[in-house]
């Protein structure tokens, strides 16, 4: 049985990338591109960690279906934002990886902070993010191995985690007395204070498997309204390939991205509890593909369609929405009851 639930109570107030925000990065590649992005997002406004970041996370991590609640990373629980005993703040780039507790702006950077289940936050510790394949324990669907020092989030959060780590790598380059944070494929001891975090190769895969969704976009916009800087990898996900992938030698241009205006037109009421999903937009799609987490196309429709049947199995899926030689990718979280 499916229950139709399509109401979204909370919407983003800030829905646009500011005009010209990424102009300094246009037509650059590799390290020149990374330096330009760093300069764009550098020197942001920062806040007192103890007294100010909680209130801002209540806005940035708000439950889109209940404005009084927030969504917790790693568990996707919706809890009261005012119940401070029910959640705490997770540093996705662990603060011990660089030893930046009480060091500003690193310690209170809102892009790196997520509301979290207290127990799962403690379990995650400062482990590296990687696939857990052997001797794994589980908590709320996350897997971890304390001996191997690795933590694998639920599929719903893998891309979110990756894009936060990418942001921290580019934002903090060692200038103006700040840390030089670098992603790595190595796993360091739990006591290491080196400003290194990983596992890079795994995070790059997670970025592809779990694309940017509306929750991340809204969060990016809210944080921008306070800090004055954005996460480039949420605005332009293809940048990852130009910094760490096969396009490093090629020049990047924002014209390669789907217009944010078009992205914003396509609302996905996650989690989805309806047998059919109707895409309320005036975009004329030439093809819609429904894809599972393994990359298998399980449903494909062609010819100016805007309605597609949802799978009967719960889980994470993706919609590839094709139009005018462009593709919009949307993440679906399907729940059946």
C-alpha positions in Angstrom: 0.0 0.0 0.0 1.2 3.5 -0.8 0.3 6.7 0.9 0.3 9.9 -1.2 2.4 12.5 0.6 3.3 15.5 -1.5 3.1 18.6 0.7 6.2 20.6 1.3 5.8 23.1 4.2 9.3 24.6 4.2 10.8 26.1 1.0 14.1 27.9 0.4 14.1 31.7 0.7 17.3 31.9 -1.2 17.1 30.0 -4.5 19.7 31.6 -6.8 23.5 31.4 -7.2 24.4 35.1 -7.2 25.1 36.4 -10.6 28.9 36.3 -11.3 29.7 34.4 -8.1 31.9 31.9 -9.9 33.2 34.3 -12.7 36.8 34.2 -11.4 36.9 30.5 -12.0 35.6 30.5 -15.5 37.9 28.9 -18.2 40.4 27.6 -15.7 41.6 24.1 -15.0 43.3 21.9 -12.4 45.3 23.9 -9.7 44.4 27.3 -11.2 40.8 26.4 -10.9 41.2 25.2 -7.3 43.0 28.4 -6.4 40.2 30.5 -7.9 37.5 28.6 -6.1 39.5 29.0 -2.8 39.6 32.7 -3.3 35.9 32.9 -4.0 34.9 31.1 -0.8 37.7 32.3 1.4 37.4 34.9 4.2 33.8 34.2 5.1 31.9 35.5 8.1 32.2 33.2 11.0 30.3 32.8 14.3 30.9 31.7 17.9 30.7 27.9 18.0 29.2 27.7 21.5 26.5 30.3 21.3 25.6 30.8 17.7 26.0 27.8 15.4 23.1 25.7 16.9 20.5 28.3 16.0 21.8 28.5 12.4 21.8 24.8 12.0 18.1 24.8 13.0 17.6 26.8 9.8 20.1 25.1 7.5 19.1 21.5 8.5 15.4 22.2 8.7 13.0 19.3 7.9 11.2 20.4 4.7 8.0 18.9 5.9 8.1 20.4 9.4 9.6 23.8 10.1 10.0 23.1 13.8 12.2 20.0 13.2 15.6 19.3 11.8 16.9 16.4 9.8 19.9 14.5 11.4 22.8 13.4 9.3 23.6 9.6 9.4 20.1 8.7 10.6 17.6 11.0 8.7 15.6 11.3 11.9 13.4 14.4 12.2 13.7 15.8 15.7 12.7 19.1 17.4 15.3 21.7 16.7 14.6 23.3 20.1 15.3 20.0 22.0 19.1 20.5 22.5 19.3 17.2 24.4 18.1 15.3 21.3 20.9 16.3 18.9 24.4 17.7 18.7 26.8 19.1 16.1 28.9 16.8 14.0 32.1 18.1 12.4 32.0 16.1 9.1 35.7 16.9 8.6 36.6 15.7 12.1 37.9 18.6 14.2 40.8 16.4 15.4 42.0 16.1 11.8 43.9 19.3 12.1 43.2 19.8 15.8 41.0 22.9 15.2 38.7 22.8 18.2 38.3 26.4 19.3 40.2 27.6 16.2 38.3 30.0 14.0 36.9 29.9 11.4 37.6 26.2 11.0 35.8 25.1 14.2 32.5 26.9 13.5 32.3 26.7 9.7 28.6 25.9 9.1 29.3 24.1 5.8 31.1 21.5 7.9 28.6 21.2 10.7 25.6 19.0 10.6 22.9 18.3 13.2 23.4 14.7 14.3 22.2 11.9 16.5 24.4 12.1 19.6 25.1 8.4 19.8 25.9 8.0 16.1 28.1 11.1 16.3 30.1 9.5 19.1 30.4 6.2 17.2 31.7 8.0 14.1 34.5 9.4 16.2 37.1 10.8 13.8 37.1 7.7 11.5 37.9 8.1 7.8 35.0 7.7 5.4 35.3 4.5 3.4 33.4 1.4 2.4 33.2 -1.1 5.3 33.4 -4.6 3.9 34.8 -6.7 6.8 34.1 -7.1 10.5 31.5 -4.3 10.3 29.2 -3.2 13.0 26.0 -1.2 12.3 24.1 1.7 13.8 21.1 3.2 12.1 22.1 1.6 8.8 25.6 3.1 9.0 28.5 0.6 9.0 31.8 1.0 10.8 34.9 -0.9 11.8 36.7 0.5 14.9 39.9 -1.5 14.2 40.1 -0.3 10.6 39.1 3.3 11.7 36.5 3.6 8.9 32.9 4.8 8.9 30.5 4.2 6.0 27.3 6.4 6.2 24.0 5.3 4.9 23.6 5.6 1.2 21.4 8.7 1.6 24.2 10.7 3.2 27.3 9.5 1.2 27.2 12.3 -1.4 26.4 14.9 1.3 29.5 13.9 3.3 31.7 13.8 0.2 30.8 17.3 -0.9 31.4 18.7 2.6 34.9 17.1 2.6 35.6 18.6 -0.9 34.5 22.0 0.4 36.9 21.9 3.3 39.8 20.8 1.1 39.3 23.8 -1.1 38.3 26.4 1.5 41.3 25.8 3.8 44.6 26.2 1.9 46.9 27.4 4.7 46.8 31.2 4.0 46.1 33.9 6.6 47.1 31.6 9.5 44.5 29.0 8.6 45.0 25.3 8.3 45.9 23.6 5.0 43.4 20.7 4.9 43.9 18.0 2.3 42.0 14.9 1.3 44.0 11.7 1.2 43.7 8.1 0.4 45.5 7.2 3.5 43.9 6.3 6.8 45.6 7.9 9.9 45.6 6.7 13.5 42.8 8.0 15.7 45.3 10.1 17.7 46.8 11.7 14.6 46.3 15.5 14.5 47.5 15.9 10.9 45.1 18.0 8.8 44.3 15.1 6.5 41.0 13.3 5.8 39.9 10.5 3.6 39.3 8.3 1.9 39.5 10.5 -1.3 38.9 7.8 -3.9 35.8 6.5 -2.0 34.4 10.0 -1.6 34.7 10.7 -5.3 32.7 7.6 -5.9 30.1 8.6 -3.3 29.7 12.0 -5.0 28.7 10.3 -8.2 26.4 7.6 -6.6 24.5 10.1 -4.4 23.9 13.3 -6.4 23.0 16.7 -5.0 19.4 17.0 -3.7 17.1 19.8 -2.7 17.9 19.5 1.0 21.6 20.2 0.2 20.7 23.1 -2.1 18.5 24.7 0.5 21.2 24.2 3.2 23.8 25.8 0.9 21.6 28.8 0.4 20.8 29.3 4.1 24.5 29.1 5.0 25.4 31.6 2.3 22.9 34.0 3.8 24.9 33.9 7.1 28.5 33.2 6.1 28.6 34.8 2.7 30.2 31.8 1.0 28.9 28.8 -0.8 29.8 25.1 -1.3 30.9 25.0 -5.0 30.3 21.3 -5.3 26.6 21.7 -4.5 26.2 24.5 -7.0 28.3 22.9 -9.7 28.8 19.2 -9.0 30.8 18.7 -12.2 33.7 20.7 -10.6 34.7 17.6 -8.8 35.8 16.0 -12.0 37.8 19.1 -13.0 39.7 19.1 -9.8 40.2 15.4 -9.0 38.9 13.5 -12.0 39.5 13.0 -15.7 38.8 16.6 -16.6 41.7 18.1 -14.7 43.4 19.2 -18.0 40.2 20.8 -19.3 38.9 24.3 -18.7 35.8 24.5 -16.6 32.8 26.8 -17.5 29.6 27.3 -15.6 27.8 26.9 -18.9 28.5 23.1 -18.5 26.0 23.0 -15.6 22.3 22.8 -15.8 20.8 26.1 -15.0 19.8 26.3 -11.3 16.5 27.9 -12.4 15.7 24.6 -14.2 16.9 22.5 -11.3 14.7 24.4 -8.9 11.7 23.8 -11.1 11.8 20.1 -10.4 10.6 19.4 -6.8 11.0 15.9 -5.4 8.9 15.4 -2.2 11.4 13.1 -0.4 10.7 10.7 1.0 8.3 9.5 -1.7 5.3 7.6 -0.6 3.2 7.7 -3.7 2.8 5.1 -6.5 3.3 7.6 -9.2 5.5 10.7 -9.2 4.3 13.6 -11.3 6.9 16.2 -12.2 5.3 19.6 -11.9 7.3 21.7 -14.4 7.0 23.2 -17.8 10.2 21.4 -18.9 9.5 19.1 -21.9 11.5 16.0 -21.1 12.5 13.9 -24.0 13.4 10.9 -21.7 13.1 10.0 -18.1 15.2 7.2 -16.6 14.7 5.6 -13.2 18.0 4.2 -11.9 18.9 2.2 -8.8 22.0 2.5 -6.6 23.8 0.0 -8.7 23.4 2.1 -11.8 20.8 -0.2 -13.4 18.1 1.5 -15.4 14.9 0.0 -14.1 12.4 2.2 -15.9 12.7 4.3 -19.0 10.1 6.6 -20.6 10.5 8.6 -23.8 8.5 11.3 -25.6 7.6 14.4 -23.5 6.5 12.6 -20.4 6.3 14.0 -16.8 4.9 11.1 -14.8 6.6 7.9 -13.8 5.7 4.9 -11.7 7.7 4.4 -8.5 9.4 1.1 -7.6 7.8 -1.1 -5.0 11.0 -1.6 -3.0 12.2 1.0 -0.5 15.5 2.5 -1.1 17.4 5.2 -3.0 16.9 5.8 -6.7 17.8 8.5 -9.2 15.9 10.2 -12.0 17.7 11.2 -15.1 15.6 13.9 -16.7 16.7 14.6 -20.2 15.8 17.7 -22.2 17.5 19.9 -24.8 20.7 17.8 -24.7 20.9 18.4 -20.9 20.3 16.1 -18.0 18.9 17.0 -14.5 19.7 14.3 -11.9 17.4 14.0 -8.9 17.7 11.7 -5.9 14.6 9.8 -4.8 14.1 8.2 -1.4 11.2 5.8 -1.8 9.3 4.5 1.2 6.4 2.0 1.0 4.1 1.4 3.9 
